[in-house]
Amino acid sequence: MTPDQTLAFETDCHLFHDCGYPAPSLFSFEFEPLFTLGPIEFNKPMLMALLGTVFVLGFFWAAFARAKVVPGKLQMVAEMGYDFVRRGIAREVIGKEGERYVPLLVSLFFLVWVLNIWAVVPFGQIPVTSMIGYPVALALLVWVIYMTLTFQRNGFVGGIRNLCVPSGLPRWIYFLLTPVEFLSNVFVRPFTLAVRLFGNMFAGHVLILVFTIATWYTLGSIVGTFYSVTSLTMTLILTGFELFIQALQAYVFTVLTATYIAGALEEAH
């Protein structure tokens, strides 16, 4: 929350009073350090990212540390999530070779989902992935894996052909298509992978902020109360919709990662 928004809440600023609507801004995504550990300053999103990572690791460790033939409730939930990614993403997109990449895809799916879902957790109330640094870090990890697999599978020359020279096209078109494919596969893919996740989480959080602040701001009169109830209703609707988008973006990020891996495993012709 920006200083202006905090002041508006503290000074009982409402509609029809002599004060303006404290709209969300980029300051809504800036956080003071919670504590300092050596040269590293931990702020709220960093702490949530760390806790989210620990939660994912702890959940699957607790579920599978003592796996049973007849699973308990926790193991059953974990198996359902694992099987969803294994069958619905790894096998569907990559094929038989997807089995070896299931742990990576499961980790990405649940980590991104947890980082997104912080937006609706009390005292969290912001998706970690609405800060561009976190989607960029995840996209760079995927890009490194994509490049490594491309050249491991096809060698240097074959890897370049895999990235730049799609098969089955007339030779004359490669003069135009090769640089486009190079830019697309090497630079555009990681960029769009990060921006897609960031943009959706950023926009969703701003929308919820707009209506949450408006709920408070429009209180203070009979007419304003009607506006406030309407705004609160919109906040609840958007929060429910955001829950769906959070899971969907985790799914899209994981599917695209599987698509890049599948492309890397294809032999150049």
Secondary structure, 3 states (H helix, E strand, C coil): CCHHHHHHHHCCCCCCCCCCCCCCCHHHHCCCCCEEECCEEECHHHHHHHHHHHHHHHHHHHHHCCCCCCCCHHHHHHHHHHHHHHHHHHHHHHCHHHHHHHHHHHHHHHHHHHHHHHHHCCCCCCCHHHCCHHHHHHHHHHHHHHHHHHHHHHHHHHHHHHHHCCCCCCHHHHHHHHHHHHHHHHHHHHHHHHHHHHHHHHHHHHHHHHHHHHHHHCCCCHHHHHHHHHHHHHHHHHHHHHHHHHHHHHHHHHHHHHHHHHHHHCCCC
